[in-house]
Amino acid sequence: MEVTATGDAAHAVAARVPALVAEQVASRLAAQDPTLWGPAAEAEARVRLAWTALPDTSRPLLEPLAALRAELAAEGIDRVVLAGMGGSSLAPEVLAGTAGAQLTVLDSTDPEQVHRALEGDLRATVLVVSSKSGTTVETDSQRRTIEAAFTAAGLDAARHIVVVTDPGSPLEAAARAAGYRAVFTADPHVGGRFSALTAFGLVPAALAGVDVAQVLDDAAAVAPFFAEDSEANPALVLGAALAGTDPLRGKVVLRDAGSGLFHLGDWAEQLLAESTGKAGTGLLPVVVGADAPELAAPAADVLPVVLLPLTDETDEGGEDAGAAARTEVTVAGTLGGTLLLWEHAVAVAGRLLGINPFDQPDVEAAKAAARGLLEQTPAPEPPAFTDSGVEVRGPADLLAGATTVAEAVGNLLGRLGPDGYLAVMAYLDREGRAADTLAGVRAALAARTGRPVTFGWGPRFLHSTGQLHKGGPAVGVFLQLTGTARHPVQIPGRDFDFATLISAQAAGDAAVLTERGRPVLRLHVTNADALAWLAGVLEGPAA
């Protein structure tokens, strides 16, 4: 495990780590001391720290998982579909992708993604329903729909469904009553975003063919180092680099430089944003590619973090005379070790920021707004105007006389302050044509504005950066992209379909952001050609 820091990040490590060592933060965290984050956080922390021991306590899962995978293989069931959101999907995606295992992650209510999952070979499919409570609207809707599809295909649906949940949850009771193939319960004293090494991460990954025993071994190999009250502790170094700069470099720009860890930045994005983005502070994760404008000449509030492959070579940048002056953090490690490293580091960062890293006080607001819209089903809000197949909505003071999409976008970008960021929130199919069409938008907008730009797929990001959008620093401006569904898939037992659901989630999120004074521009594309045109508008010339 290697963590390095240069420039302002190195100064933060030098300034902060000695105090962390003196206060025995590392050993107290490993011992699950709930007092580390102050009296206000103690009750929550007391029931959220079991993740520190998971490299050992998750091992009883290994034998039943191996047996279940063998049973499924013997029956020709080798396609694994995961229905889950946030911590229930992001870690399994990293685990499976890193191992080259096939796992279909259904973490959306976009009708196109749901339709695609239904098009696969259902006879060869096992559905893993992953939710701490089972009441998450996305996961419940996905379960209902795919279970009905199993039955319609003449299959015994219960034999094709595996559940991962908390013990005593409504989902556990329903799953056992329905006779589902298997039910795995996770440690209830672990929050969702810290659950990578619990059943939530390991079950779907193992069924997809990942050697999860090796993942636990890798985590166990480095866990003792994270418990050491030492200035060489990589978790203390990373935590101090993330949250200890002065002034705070709160825009954490994550770039993968061949780490071999599939989409680790997406997983770290939730861990950072949902853990730290509250009480008006927080670390904004910005997941970027190699040529990101944010890294060309990093702003004073940007902290570049580079994910590197773990090799035997050290100090590869030693010949660069300017390396020590450049502010940068590098991280390299095994898969299991890196997951555990970031969890420890973010817990340490929470202490330095003075917040509770285990709650998410603002996530429920968007969910409640979406539920309200589903229950009342109000008439759609008429657009302020339509331009080339794109319907434009937003507060009057934001639109300010705009009559074209370009003018409306210009107005939104004009709200960006010198310490601000733009969040693009696309409630569209993240795996289909929309993803290809919008591939260049994030970087183009970053070049155009000179400020960090995040790109989130809705409603997936609501379980991730959505907390920071509402509870973090009030410096963001928000661009919401929605579209018209070609396959409005019905949800059995509900009086709404997936198209209605995702529309309500988008509208609810926009309403909560607007209520909290965040500028939100909503652009709704009516067809694929309009989306391509819109992408061109957004990829306008740099400033």
C-alpha positions in Angstrom: 0.0 0.0 0.0 1.5 3.3 -1.1 0.2 6.8 -0.4 2.3 9.9 -1.3 1.6 13.6 -1.0 3.4 16.6 -2.4 2.9 20.4 -2.3 0.0 21.6 -0.2 -1.0 18.0 0.5 2.4 17.2 1.9 2.2 20.3 4.1 -1.2 19.1 5.4 0.2 15.7 6.2 3.1 17.3 8.1 0.8 19.6 10.0 -2.0 17.2 10.8 -0.6 13.6 11.2 1.4 14.2 14.3 -1.7 15.3 16.2 -3.6 12.4 14.8 -0.9 10.1 16.1 -0.8 11.8 19.5 -4.5 11.5 19.8 -4.3 7.7 18.9 -6.9 8.2 16.2 -5.8 5.1 14.2 -5.9 2.6 17.1 -9.1 4.1 18.5 -10.7 3.8 15.1 -9.6 0.2 14.7 -11.0 -0.4 18.2 -14.3 1.1 17.1 -14.2 4.1 19.4 -17.4 6.1 18.8 -16.2 9.2 20.5 -13.7 10.2 17.7 -16.2 12.6 16.0 -17.6 14.4 19.1 -20.7 14.0 21.2 -23.2 14.8 18.4 -21.9 11.9 16.3 -21.4 9.4 19.1 -24.8 7.7 18.9 -24.6 7.1 15.2 -20.9 6.1 15.3 -21.6 3.5 18.0 -23.6 1.5 15.5 -21.6 2.2 12.3 -18.0 1.1 13.0 -18.1 -2.7 12.4 -16.5 -2.2 9.0 -13.1 -2.0 10.6 -13.1 -5.7 11.4 -14.7 -7.0 8.1 -11.6 -8.6 6.7 -12.1 -11.2 9.5 -15.8 -11.1 10.3 -16.9 -11.6 6.7 -15.1 -14.9 6.3 -18.1 -17.1 7.3 -19.7 -15.9 4.0 -17.1 -17.7 1.9 -18.3 -21.3 2.2 -22.0 -20.8 1.6 -21.2 -18.4 -1.3 -19.0 -21.0 -3.0 -21.7 -23.7 -2.5 -24.4 -21.5 -3.9 -22.4 -20.5 -7.0 -21.7 -24.2 -7.7 -25.4 -25.0 -7.4 -26.3 -22.3 -9.8 -23.6 -23.3 -12.3 -24.9 -26.9 -12.2 -28.3 -25.6 -13.2 -26.9 -23.4 -16.0 -27.5 -20.2 -14.2 -24.5 -18.0 -14.9 -25.9 -14.5 -15.6 -26.0 -12.4 -12.4 -28.2 -9.3 -12.3 -27.8 -7.0 -9.3 -30.7 -4.8 -8.2 -29.3 -2.3 -5.7 -28.4 1.4 -5.2 -25.5 3.3 -3.7 -23.4 1.1 -1.5 -25.3 -2.0 -2.6 -24.1 -1.6 -6.2 -21.0 0.5 -6.4 -18.7 -1.8 -4.6 -19.8 -5.0 -6.4 -19.3 -3.2 -9.7 -15.7 -2.4 -8.7 -15.1 -6.0 -7.5 -16.5 -7.7 -10.5 -15.0 -5.3 -13.1 -11.5 -5.5 -11.5 -11.7 -9.3 -11.7 -13.1 -9.3 -15.3 -16.3 -11.0 -14.1 -19.7 -10.4 -15.8 -22.2 -8.6 -13.5 -25.2 -6.7 -14.8 -25.6 -3.8 -12.4 -29.2 -2.4 -12.4 -28.9 0.7 -10.3 -31.3 2.9 -12.2 -34.9 3.5 -12.8 -34.2 4.5 -16.4 -36.7 2.4 -18.5 -34.1 1.6 -21.1 -31.7 0.1 -18.6 -34.5 -2.0 -17.0 -35.7 -3.1 -20.5 -32.2 -4.2 -21.4 -32.0 -6.3 -18.2 -35.3 -8.0 -19.1 -33.9 -8.8 -22.6 -31.3 -11.2 -21.3 -31.6 -14.9 -20.9 -33.9 -15.2 -17.9 -33.4 -19.0 -17.6 -29.7 -18.4 -17.1 -30.3 -15.4 -14.7 -30.1 -15.1 -11.0 -31.3 -11.8 -9.6 -29.5 -10.5 -6.5 -31.8 -8.1 -4.6 -29.6 -6.0 -2.4 -31.0 -3.5 0.1 -30.6 -2.8 3.8 -34.3 -2.5 4.3 -35.9 -3.6 1.0 -38.0 -0.5 0.9 -35.7 1.5 -1.4 -38.1 2.4 -4.3 -35.6 1.7 -7.0 -34.7 -1.8 -5.8 -38.2 -2.7 -4.9 -39.4 -1.7 -8.4 -36.6 -3.7 -10.0 -37.4 -6.8 -8.0 -41.1 -6.6 -8.7 -40.5 -6.3 -12.5 -37.9 -9.0 -12.9 -39.7 -11.4 -10.6 -42.8 -11.0 -12.8 -40.7 -11.6 -15.9 -39.3 -14.8 -14.4 -42.9 -16.0 -13.8 -44.1 -14.9 -17.3 -41.2 -17.0 -18.8 -42.6 -20.1 -17.0 -39.8 -20.1 -14.4 -40.0 -20.7 -10.7 -39.1 -17.1 -9.8 -38.1 -17.9 -6.2 -35.4 -20.2 -7.4 -33.8 -17.3 -9.4 -33.7 -14.7 -6.6 -31.1 -14.2 -3.9 -31.5 -11.5 -1.3 -28.9 -9.5 0.6 -30.3 -7.3 3.5 -30.0 -6.4 7.1 -31.1 -8.9 9.7 -34.7 -8.3 10.8 -35.5 -6.1 7.8 -38.8 -6.1 6.0 -37.0 -7.6 3.0 -35.6 -10.5 5.0 -39.1 -11.4 6.2 -40.6 -11.1 2.7 -37.8 -13.1 1.1 -38.1 -16.0 3.5 -41.9 -16.0 3.2 -41.6 -16.1 -0.6 -39.1 -18.9 -0.4 -36.3 -17.2 -2.3 -33.3 -19.3 -3.2 -31.0 -17.7 -0.6 -31.0 -14.9 1.9 -27.8 -13.4 3.2 -27.8 -10.9 6.0 -25.1 -8.3 6.5 -23.7 -6.8 9.7 -26.3 -4.1 10.6 -23.5 -2.0 12.3 -22.1 -1.0 8.9 -23.4 1.8 6.8 -24.1 1.3 3.1 -21.1 3.3 1.7 -18.7 1.4 4.1 -20.2 -2.0 3.2 -17.8 -3.1 0.4 -16.5 -6.0 2.4 -19.8 -7.1 3.8 -22.4 -9.4 2.2 -23.6 -6.4 0.1 -20.3 -6.3 -1.7 -19.2 -9.9 -1.6 -22.4 -11.8 -2.5 -23.0 -10.5 -6.0 -19.3 -10.4 -6.7 -18.8 -14.0 -5.6 -21.8 -15.2 -7.6 -20.3 -13.5 -10.7 -17.1 -15.4 -10.2 -14.9 -13.0 -8.2 -12.3 -14.6 -5.8 -13.7 -12.7 -2.8 -11.5 -14.7 -0.4 -8.5 -13.0 -2.0 -10.1 -9.6 -1.6 -10.5 -10.3 2.1 -7.0 -11.6 2.3 -5.6 -8.4 0.7 -7.6 -6.2 3.1 -6.5 -8.3 6.1 -2.9 -8.0 5.1 -2.9 -4.2 5.4 -5.5 -3.7 8.2 -2.9 -3.8 11.0 -1.0 -0.9 9.4 -4.2 1.2 9.4 -4.5 0.6 13.2 -1.0 1.9 14.0 -0.5 5.2 15.6 2.4 6.0 13.3 3.2 8.9 11.0 3.8 6.3 8.3 0.2 5.0 8.5 -1.1 5.4 5.0 -4.7 5.9 6.1 -3.7 8.9 8.3 -1.6 10.3 5.5 -4.5 10.1 3.0 -7.0 11.4 5.5 -4.8 14.4 6.3 -4.1 15.1 2.7 -7.8 15.0 1.8 -9.1 17.2 4.7 -6.1 19.0 6.2 -5.1 21.5 3.6 -5.4 25.2 4.7 -7.3 26.7 3.0 -9.2 23.5 2.2 -8.7 22.1 -1.2 -12.2 20.8 -1.2 -12.5 19.7 -4.9 -10.9 16.2 -4.9 -10.2 15.4 -8.6 -9.8 11.7 -9.0 -7.9 10.3 -12.0 -7.1 6.7 -12.6 -3.6 6.2 -14.1 -3.7 2.5 -14.7 -4.5 1.3 -11.2 -6.3 -1.8 -12.6 -9.2 -1.1 -10.1 -12.3 -0.9 -12.2 -14.3 2.3 -11.6 -12.8 2.8 -8.2 -13.4 6.5 -8.6 -17.1 6.0 -8.8 -17.1 4.0 -5.5 -14.8 6.6 -3.8 -17.1 9.3 -5.1 -20.0 8.1 -2.9 -17.7 7.5 0.1 -16.3 11.0 0.0 -19.4 13.0 -0.9 -22.0 11.3 1.3 -19.6 11.0 4.2 -18.3 14.6 4.2 -20.8 16.7 2.4 -22.9 18.1 5.2 -23.2 21.1 7.7 -22.0 23.4 4.9 -18.7 21.7 4.4 -17.4 18.7 2.5 -15.1 17.2 -0.1 -16.5 17.3 -3.7 -15.2 14.3 -5.6 -14.7 14.9 -9.3 -14.0 11.8 -11.3 -12.1 12.6 -14.5 -10.0 11.2 -17.4 -6.4 11.6 -18.2 -6.7 14.9 -20.0 -9.1 16.6 -17.6 -9.0 20.4 -17.8 -9.1 20.5 -14.0 -5.6 19.0 -14.0 -4.0 21.1 -16.6 -3.4 24.0 -14.2 -5.2 23.0 -10.9 -7.1 25.8 -9.2 -6.2 26.7 -5.6 -9.2 24.7 -4.3 -8.5 21.5 -6.3 -6.7 18.5 -4.9 -5.5 16.1 -7.6 -5.6 12.5 -6.5 -4.0 9.9 -8.9 -4.8 6.2 -8.6 -1.7 4.2 -9.6 -0.9 0.6 -10.2 0.9 -1.1 -7.3 4.4 -2.0 -8.5 7.8 -2.8 -6.9 9.1 0.5 -8.3 9.1 3.5 -6.0 9.5 7.3 -6.4 8.8 7.1 -10.2 8.5 10.9 -10.2 11.8 11.5 -8.5 13.4 12.9 -11.6 10.8 15.6 -12.0 12.3 18.7 -10.4 8.9 20.2 -9.9 7.2 17.2 -8.4 7.7 18.3 -4.7 6.2 21.7 -5.4 3.2 20.3 -7.3 0.2 19.5 -5.1 -0.8 15.9 -5.7 -1.8 12.8 -3.9 -1.1 9.3 -5.3 -2.6 6.0 -4.1 -1.7 2.5 -5.0 -2.7 -0.8 -3.5 -4.5 -4.1 -3.9 -8.2 -4.1 -4.4 -9.2 -5.2 -0.9 -6.5 -3.1 0.7 -7.5 0.0 -1.2 -11.1 -0.3 -0.3 -10.2 -0.5 3.4 -7.7 2.3 3.0 -10.2 4.8 1.7 -12.8 3.9 4.4 -10.3 4.6 7.1 -9.0 7.8 5.4 -12.5 9.2 5.0 -13.3 8.5 8.7 -10.2 10.4 9.6 -11.1 13.2 7.2 -14.5 13.5 8.9 -12.7 14.1 12.2 -10.6 16.8 10.7 -13.6 18.5 9.1 -15.6 18.3 12.3 -18.5 16.4 10.9 -20.2 13.0 11.4 -19.0 10.8 8.5 -21.7 8.2 9.1 -25.0 10.0 8.6 -26.6 11.4 5.5 -29.1 14.0 6.8 -30.0 15.5 3.4 -30.5 12.3 1.3 -34.1 11.7 2.4 -35.3 15.1 1.2 -35.2 14.2 -2.5 -36.7 10.8 -1.8 -39.6 12.4 0.1 -40.2 14.9 -2.8 -40.2 12.1 -5.3 -42.7 10.1 -3.2 -44.9 13.2 -3.0 -45.0 13.6 -6.7 -45.8 9.9 -7.3 -48.7 10.1 -4.8 -50.2 13.3 -6.1 -49.2 12.8 -9.8 -49.6 16.6 -10.6 -49.7 17.7 -14.2 -46.3 18.1 -15.8 -44.8 21.6 -15.4 -44.9 23.3 -18.7 -41.6 24.3 -20.2 -40.6 28.0 -20.3 -39.8 27.4 -23.9 -38.7 24.7 -26.4 -35.6 24.9 -28.6 -34.8 22.2 -31.2 -36.6 19.4 -29.3 -35.2 20.5 -25.9 -37.7 21.7 -23.3 -36.3 24.2 -20.9 -37.4 24.7 -17.3 -36.0 26.7 -14.5 -36.8 29.6 -12.1 -37.6 32.9 -13.8 -34.7 34.6 -12.3 -32.3 32.0 -13.7 -33.8 32.0 -17.2 -33.8 35.8 -17.2 -35.3 36.3 -20.6 -33.4 33.4 -22.3 -35.1 32.1 -25.5 -32.6 29.5 -26.5 -30.9 26.6 -24.8 -27.5 28.2 -25.3 -28.7 31.4 -23.6 -30.2 29.4 -20.7 -27.0 27.4 -20.2 -25.0 30.6 -20.4 -27.2 32.1 -17.6 -26.6 29.0 -15.4 -22.8 29.1 -16.0 -22.9 32.8 -15.2 -23.9 31.9 -11.6 -20.6 30.0 -11.1 -18.4 31.7 -8.5 -14.6 31.5 -8.2 -14.9 28.6 -5.8 -18.0 27.0 -7.4 -18.6 23.8 -9.3 -21.1 22.6 -11.9 -23.0 19.3 -11.4 -24.4 17.7 -14.5 -27.2 15.3 -13.5 -28.3 13.1 -16.3 -31.5 11.0 -15.6 -30.9 8.9 -18.7 -29.6 5.5 -19.8 -26.0 5.4 -18.6 -25.1 2.3 -20.6 -26.7 3.1 -24.0 -26.7 5.8 -26.7 -27.1 8.6 -24.2 -23.8 7.7 -22.6 -22.0 7.8 -25.9 -23.6 11.0 -26.9 -22.7 12.8 -23.7 -19.2 11.3 -23.3 -17.4 14.6 -24.0 -19.7 17.0 -22.2 -18.1 16.9 -18.8 -14.6 17.8 -19.9 -15.9 20.4 -22.4 -17.9 22.2 -19.7 -14.8 22.1 -17.4 -12.7 23.7 -20.2 -15.5 26.2 -20.9 -16.0 27.3 -17.3 -12.5 26.9 -15.8 -14.2 25.2 -12.8 -14.6 21.6 -11.7 -17.5 19.7 -13.3 -19.1 16.5 -12.0 -21.2 14.2 -14.0 -23.8 12.0 -12.3 -26.3 9.5 -13.7 -29.7 9.8 -12.0 -31.1 8.4 -9.8 -27.8 6.6 -9.0 -26.1 9.8 -7.8 -28.9 10.6 -5.4 -27.4 7.8 -3.2 -23.9 9.4 -3.6 -23.2 13.0 -4.4 -26.8 14.0 -3.8 -26.0 14.4 -0.1 -23.2 16.9 -0.8 -25.3 18.8 -3.4 -27.7 19.7 -0.6 -25.7 19.6 2.6 -22.3 20.7 1.4 -20.9 24.1 0.5 -23.6 26.2 -1.3 -21.3 26.9 -4.3 -22.7 24.5 -6.9 -24.9 25.2 -9.9 -26.9 22.3 -11.4 -27.7 21.2 -14.9 -30.4 18.5 -15.0 -30.8 16.4 -18.2 -33.9 14.2 -18.7 -35.5 12.4 -21.7 -38.6 10.7 -23.1 -38.6 7.0 -22.6 -39.0 4.6 -25.6 -39.9 1.7 -23.3 -42.0 2.9 -20.4 -41.7 -0.4 -18.5 -44.6 -1.2 -16.1 -44.0 -2.0 -12.4 -46.2 -4.8 -11.1 -48.3 -3.8 -8.2 -47.7 -0.1 -8.6 -49.8 2.5 -10.3 -46.8 4.1 -12.0 -44.2 2.9 -14.5 -40.4 3.4 -14.6 -40.8 6.4 -16.9 -43.0 8.1 -14.3 -40.8 7.1 -11.5 -37.6 8.5 -12.9 -39.4 11.7 -13.9 -40.6 12.1 -10.3 -37.2 11.5 -9.0 -35.7 14.1 -11.3 -38.4 16.7 -10.5 -38.2 16.0 -6.7 -34.4 16.4 -6.7 -34.7 19.7 -8.7 -37.4 21.0 -6.3 -35.3 20.3 -3.2 -32.2 21.9 -4.7 -34.2 25.0 -5.7 -35.7 25.2 -2.2 -32.2 25.3 -0.8 -31.2 28.2 -3.1 -29.2 26.1 -5.5 -29.5 27.3 -9.2 -31.0 24.4 -11.3 -31.6 24.4 -15.0 -33.7 21.5 -16.3 -33.3 20.4 -20.0 -35.7 17.7 -21.3 -34.8 16.1 -24.6 -37.7 14.7 -26.6 -35.7 12.4 -28.9 -32.2 11.1 -29.6 -31.5 13.7 -32.3 -32.3 16.4 -29.7 -29.8 14.9 -27.3 -27.1 14.9 -29.9 -27.8 18.6 -30.7 -27.8 19.4 -27.0 -24.5 17.8 -26.5 -23.1 20.0 -29.2 -24.5 23.1 -27.5 -22.9 22.1 -24.2 -19.6 21.4 -25.8 -19.4 25.0 -26.9 -16.1 26.9 -27.1 -14.0 27.3 -24.0 -13.9 30.7 -22.4 
